[in-house]
């Protein structure tokens, strides 16, 4: 596992930032969604609330079984970062699940579960000379 650098955590956990999750199907087709519920509660962990996830949830299950990594793109203005993470657990009870639903309730939403992903790599994808540089 790897730890997300502080400057990336700041962007990832900012509600105003863009957060996109890319998964792949069993056939290898890429599926991309924008995810408002995606957060990093710790530098080595990403959580995603499963609200309407049908294809994404199935893809994450298959990727977990195969030990494959999902890709997350987060950014705001000129900053952009890719985080590669392995699906680890799908929780339907406990503190992570309760905290996610407490946050979603304010928006009139509810998650059926929360995907927990283990951070493996972080890449700088910002518009600048460091684009494409592996950070951790």
Order of alpha helices (4+ residues) and beta strands (2+ residues): alpha-beta-beta-beta-beta-alpha-beta-beta-alpha-beta-beta
